[in-house]
Amino acid sequence: MNQTPQAAIYRPATEIDTLMPDIADPVTAADFPQTILRYRNDRAAASVGLGGLSDAEWITHFGRFMPLEDSLPGPLALRYHGHQFRHYNPDIGDGRGFLFAQLRDDAGRLLDLGTKGTGRTPHSRSGDGRLTLKGGVREILATEMLEALGVTTSKTFSIIETGEALERNDEPSPTRGAAMVRLSHSHIRIGSFQRAAFHDDKVLLAKLTDYALTRLYGETPGGNPPAQLLGRVVERTADLAASYMVAGFVHGVLNSDNINVTGESFDYGPWRFTPLWDANFTAAYFDHQGLYAFGRQAEAIHWDVAQLAVSLRPLVEAPALIEQLERFPALYGEAMQRRFCWRLGVEGAEPGAMIEAAVRGMMTTSTPIDRFFHDWRGGTARDGEPYRDAAWASFREAITVFAAVPGAKAHPYWSDEGPCSMLIEEVEAIWSAIDQDDDWTPLHAKVAAIRRMGEALGDAPAVP
């Protein structure tokens, strides 16, 4: 939802107990030198009944990690494996974060409060268990922008500066440290299933399957629970891949341990928004082969979901799993059409040719993605370049048979001269103001601008 929700009632949960002790290790949060509250997501807090916390109470729970009443008694570092850039790694898991609490929203949906940068765990290996403040600021910007653009994403719930100076190879050091909390619809990953399969633990595989179906999807397991779950993951992740494309977003690290079985995007490291529709645009400087480039994200996510199918194979024969996996390309195509039309603010049958013409026009004329959607919202462009170019002729003809969604341009945002974007230069400028002058004004102003755009767009279409 992009609208500010009504304040919910706090509804604690402990559903992860059904998977213990096989899914996680109890850990202790780091004792930070300082706990300076830098960001609290009051909109997200209101949705789970925590909006009434004072700043002091907020710091106690999300900086010192005193347990929330009747939720988990202590932090849990989740265990999982995963393919990282297609190479299997059994030595990962929550290395600098943990599951802190579980609770429900007013719709009864189970949610997790998970952390990042909160200390070493049994899975830290050589890491220091910390997060840079810059990484936390970047996560705020990523999640706010994605939520506004209709991507199903975790929400950055809290950022608390820790008073630590961290050494990093990929940014000027020493740099400031932070503890982050995210609100997410589960932290059960494809990698969670991979770990159970690696250890040939059929009991845990069955428990994970049941947990995902009953607690996360709210479904009663049928005659073939593994195939039933895989089908839901295929549906949600196909929509996720399409939502990235329509948003112009590049996650950067689509490893199988970063794919949630609810199809919710989370864990933002070297993300970028591509200014142009460039299939080869990459976000991570270490992605030398372009494995997770903008135009390869659907392929990458489908590959990861195939690893879930492989992991479920000990519970069920292959044909039922293959049948579900093979649905992905068609579902992705449907989701691209559904989401492209939503952001464009138009409706009509068979939008495939129109979308192809739009993408071709953007690529040929180097028209920014955000600019295109802003200009053509409701199916009618503003006059002027680049749309007089011959490259746009096919699109101009194709769009004429589509009608504007009622109220598509009702919000004042659509009268703005330009779109709200989130390119790397602005990200760096926002961080520079914080880093050099401790000026948080640009960040707060950007979050407000992003939420205004989200209000103008309205809620994204649901997965059928």
MILO-162792 format. One record per residue (C-alpha): x, y, z; residue in one letter. Coordinates in steps of 0.05 Angstrom, whole numbers, padded with zeros to 5 digits, always signed. Example, Ala and Ser with C-alpha at 12.3 -4.5 7.8 and 13.67 -1.06 7.14 Angstrom:
! residues 2
+00246-00090+00156A +00273-00021+00143S 
END
This chain:
! residues 464
+00000+00000+00000M +00024+00070-00016N -00028+00104+00029Q -00015+00115+00103T -00051+00057+00138P -00097+00063+00197Q -00061+00047+00262A -00063-00027+00273A -00065-00066+00338I +00001-00098+00359Y -00007-00173+00347R +00057-00211+00366P +00072-00280+00338A +00123-00335+00347T +00109-00380+00287E +00183-00393+00273I +00181-00437+00335D +00151-00492+00292T +00218-00496+00254L +00264-00492+00314M +00317-00514+00331P +00333-00534+00259D +00326-00467+00224I +00366-00418+00267A +00417-00406+00322D +00402-00362+00383P +00449-00302+00384V +00462-00239+00422T +00459-00170+00391A +00521-00127+00390A +00529-00076+00446D +00539-00011+00409F +00577+00049+00436P +00519+00094+00417Q +00448+00088+00393T +00428+00150+00354I +00359+00145+00321L +00366+00167+00249R +00303+00139+00215Y +00238+00109+00239R +00186+00088+00188N +00123+00110+00224D +00080+00089+00165R +00105+00018+00170A +00104+00019+00246A +00030+00040+00246A +00013-00019+00202S +00037-00068+00255V +00015-00031+00318G +00083-00002+00337L +00071+00070+00316G +00059+00092+00387G +00129+00076+00412L +00167+00136+00439S +00236+00148+00410D +00267+00122+00474A +00225+00058+00470E +00243+00052+00396W +00317+00055+00411I +00310+00004+00467T +00278-00046+00419H +00313-00031+00354F +00381-00007+00378G +00390-00048+00442R +00343-00104+00419F +00303-00115+00481M +00250-00166+00457P +00181-00141+00438L +00127-00165+00486E +00102-00236+00472D +00143-00242+00408S +00209-00279+00402L +00248-00283+00468P +00314-00270+00434G +00348-00260+00366P +00354-00318+00318L +00408-00322+00263A +00376-00361+00207L +00413-00419+00174R +00413-00426+00099Y +00457-00443+00039H +00453-00414-00031G +00481-00407-00101H +00521-00343-00105Q +00533-00323-00178F +00515-00396-00195R +00567-00426-00147H +00539-00466-00089Y +00560-00441-00020N +00543-00481+00042P +00580-00432+00088D +00531-00375+00091I +00471-00357+00135G +00455-00294+00175D +00525-00268+00184G +00509-00197+00206R +00435-00198+00223G +00381-00239+00255F +00306-00250+00261L +00286-00204+00318F +00210-00211+00322A +00147-00236+00288Q +00080-00202+00287L +00017-00195+00245R -00015-00138+00208D -00090-00123+00211D -00102-00172+00153A -00071-00227+00195G -00010-00233+00151R +00052-00258+00187L +00110-00210+00184L +00182-00211+00207D +00226-00158+00237L +00296-00176+00215G +00361-00138+00224T +00426-00121+00187K +00490-00097+00219G +00474-00123+00289T +00536-00163+00305G +00573-00227+00292R +00538-00295+00290T +00560-00367+00279P +00554-00352+00204H +00597-00289+00202S +00660-00323+00177R +00712-00267+00170S +00660-00211+00171G +00653-00160+00227D +00577-00166+00230G +00567-00092+00218R +00531-00047+00168L +00554+00021+00144T +00508+00080+00154L +00513+00092+00079K +00487+00022+00067G +00428+00036+00112G +00413+00102+00077V +00416+00066+00010R +00367+00014+00035E +00317+00068+00055I +00320+00098-00014L +00314+00031-00050A +00255+00005-00010T +00217+00071-00011E +00226+00078-00087M +00207+00006-00100L +00146+00009-00056E +00123+00071-00093A +00134+00037-00160L +00091-00022-00140G +00145-00073-00126V +00130-00121-00070T +00188-00105-00023T +00211-00106+00048S +00206-00040+00084K +00264-00005+00118T +00235+00000+00188F +00291+00032+00228S +00362+00059+00222I +00402+00073+00285I +00473+00100+00282E +00519+00060+00327T +00578+00106+00339G +00627+00057+00308E +00679+00071+00254A +00681+00015+00202L +00735-00003+00152E +00710-00022+00083R +00745-00035+00017N +00689-00008-00027D +00678+00061+00004E +00721+00114+00038P +00740+00090+00108S +00733+00096+00166P +00659+00102+00154T +00600+00107+00202R +00564+00045+00227G +00489+00031+00233A +00439-00021+00256A +00381-00031+00209M +00314-00065+00219V +00270-00087+00161R +00197-00107+00160L +00188-00166+00114S +00138-00220+00096H +00185-00276+00120S +00259-00287+00115H +00251-00359+00091I +00293-00363+00028R +00303-00412-00029I +00370-00423+00006G +00333-00447+00069S +00306-00505+00028F +00374-00516-00005Q +00407-00525+00063R +00356-00577+00084A +00364-00615+00019A +00441-00611+00024F +00436-00647+00091H +00384-00696+00064D +00336-00673+00118D +00269-00693+00090K +00234-00678+00156V +00258-00605+00154L +00241-00599+00080L +00170-00621+00096A +00165-00574+00155K +00191-00515+00113L +00140-00532+00059T +00084-00534+00109D +00107-00469+00143Y +00109-00432+00076A +00041-00457+00053L +00003-00449+00118T +00038-00390+00153R +00061-00349+00093L +00010-00364+00039Y -00048-00380+00085G -00065-00443+00046E -00085-00513+00067T -00036-00564+00038P -00068-00607-00016G -00048-00673-00046G +00021-00649-00068N +00046-00595-00021P +00116-00587-00052P +00087-00575-00122A +00033-00530-00091Q +00086-00487-00058L +00131-00485-00120L +00071-00462-00160G +00060-00403-00113R +00133-00385-00114V +00134-00387-00190V +00074-00340-00192E +00102-00290-00143R +00173-00289-00170T +00150-00282-00242A +00112-00220-00220D +00173-00196-00181L +00218-00202-00242A +00168-00162-00284A +00161-00109-00230S +00236-00098-00230Y +00235-00087-00305M +00177-00038-00305V +00209+00000-00247A +00276+00002-00284G +00309-00030-00224F +00370-00074-00220V +00377-00113-00155H +00449-00131-00167G +00455-00196-00128V +00399-00245-00146L +00431-00304-00111N +00385-00360-00087S +00396-00338-00014D +00368-00270-00034N +00303-00298-00062I +00247-00301-00011N +00195-00357-00020V +00140-00305-00016T +00168-00269-00077G +00182-00206-00038E +00244-00166-00057S +00293-00154-00001F +00367-00147+00018D +00393-00088-00021Y +00467-00082-00033G +00495-00054-00098P +00427-00037-00128W +00416+00015-00182R +00359+00043-00223F +00379+00044-00296T +00366+00111-00329P +00355+00079-00397L +00323+00013-00421W +00391-00020-00427D +00390-00096-00422A +00464-00098-00405N +00462-00048-00348F +00492-00079-00285T +00490-00054-00213A +00546-00093-00179A +00617-00075-00197Y +00636-00148-00184F +00585-00176-00233D +00637-00181-00288H +00596-00228-00332Q +00532-00188-00327G +00496-00247-00296L +00447-00202-00260Y +00443-00147-00312A +00377-00110-00322F +00354-00153-00380G +00375-00219-00348R +00338-00212-00282Q +00278-00256-00302A +00327-00310-00325E +00365-00305-00260A +00303-00309-00216I +00275-00368-00257H +00342-00404-00248W +00339-00393-00173D +00268-00420-00170V +00293-00481-00207A +00340-00492-00148Q +00280-00493-00103L +00250-00547-00147A +00314-00587-00142V +00312-00580-00066S +00240-00605-00063L +00256-00665-00106R +00268-00712-00046P +00194-00702-00027L +00161-00712-00095V +00171-00739-00165E +00200-00691-00216A +00142-00683-00267P +00097-00644-00220A +00154-00596-00204L +00174-00588-00276I +00103-00572-00294E +00103-00514-00245Q +00171-00488-00267L +00150-00486-00339E +00095-00436-00323R +00146-00382-00307F +00158-00352-00377P +00084-00344-00392A +00069-00316-00323L +00127-00267-00330Y +00099-00243-00397G +00030-00233-00367E +00060-00196-00308A +00100-00150-00354M +00037-00131-00391Q -00003-00121-00327R +00050-00078-00293R +00070-00038-00354F -00002-00018-00366C -00011-00002-00292W +00049+00046-00291R +00027+00076-00357L -00044+00086-00331G -00079+00052-00389V -00124-00008-00400E -00140-00049-00461G -00133-00118-00491A -00069-00148-00519E -00016-00097-00499P +00043-00138-00523G +00055-00099-00588A +00046-00033-00553M +00098-00051-00500I +00147-00075-00552E +00140-00009-00590A +00149+00030-00525A +00213-00007-00507V +00239+00001-00578R +00225+00076-00576G +00260+00084-00509M +00321+00046-00533M +00326+00080-00601T +00319+00151-00574T +00353+00141-00507S +00291+00165-00472T +00296+00155-00396P +00248+00102-00369I +00219+00148-00315D +00211+00204-00366R +00172+00159-00413F +00122+00136-00361F +00113+00205-00333H +00101+00236-00402D +00054+00182-00427W +00013+00169-00364R -00059+00158-00387G -00036+00146-00458G -00026+00218-00478T +00044+00248-00484A +00064+00320-00474R +00084+00353-00540D +00156+00356-00559G +00218+00314-00567E +00235+00258-00568P +00166+00233-00586Y +00164+00266-00655R +00221+00221-00676D +00202+00167-00726A +00224+00115-00675A +00160+00130-00636W +00113+00122-00695A +00094+00050-00680S +00081+00066-00607F +00040+00128-00622R -00005+00085-00666E -00008+00027-00617A -00027+00069-00557I -00089+00099-00591T -00131+00037-00578V -00117+00040-00503F -00161+00080-00455A -00137+00118-00395A -00153+00085-00329V -00204+00130-00293P -00167+00181-00251G -00100+00161-00281A -00075+00234-00281K -00117+00261-00225A -00060+00272-00176H -00022+00338-00181P +00043+00298-00188Y +00027+00286-00262W +00030+00361-00274S +00102+00364-00249D +00153+00383-00302E +00192+00319-00292G +00188+00251-00257P +00213+00231-00189C +00274+00187-00204S +00328+00153-00163M +00392+00153-00202L +00461+00140-00172I +00482+00213-00174E +00425+00234-00128E +00438+00175-00082V +00510+00198-00074E +00489+00270-00064A +00440+00250-00008I +00494+00210+00026W +00546+00265+00017S +00501+00315+00055A +00496+00266+00113I +00570+00246+00111D +00599+00316+00106Q +00549+00360+00142D +00504+00311+00180D +00448+00341+00140D +00389+00293+00135W +00343+00343+00102T +00355+00318+00030P +00339+00246+00052L +00274+00265+00086H +00254+00309+00028A +00268+00252-00021K +00227+00202+00019V +00169+00252+00019A +00175+00262-00056A +00177+00187-00068I +00115+00176-00026R +00079+00231-00064R +00094+00194-00129M +00069+00130-00097G +00004+00164-00080E -00003+00186-00152A +00009+00116-00179L -00036+00081-00129G -00033+00008-00112D -00001-00040-00161A -00043-00097-00190P -00045-00160-00149A -00019-00226-00174V -00080-00264-00201P 
END
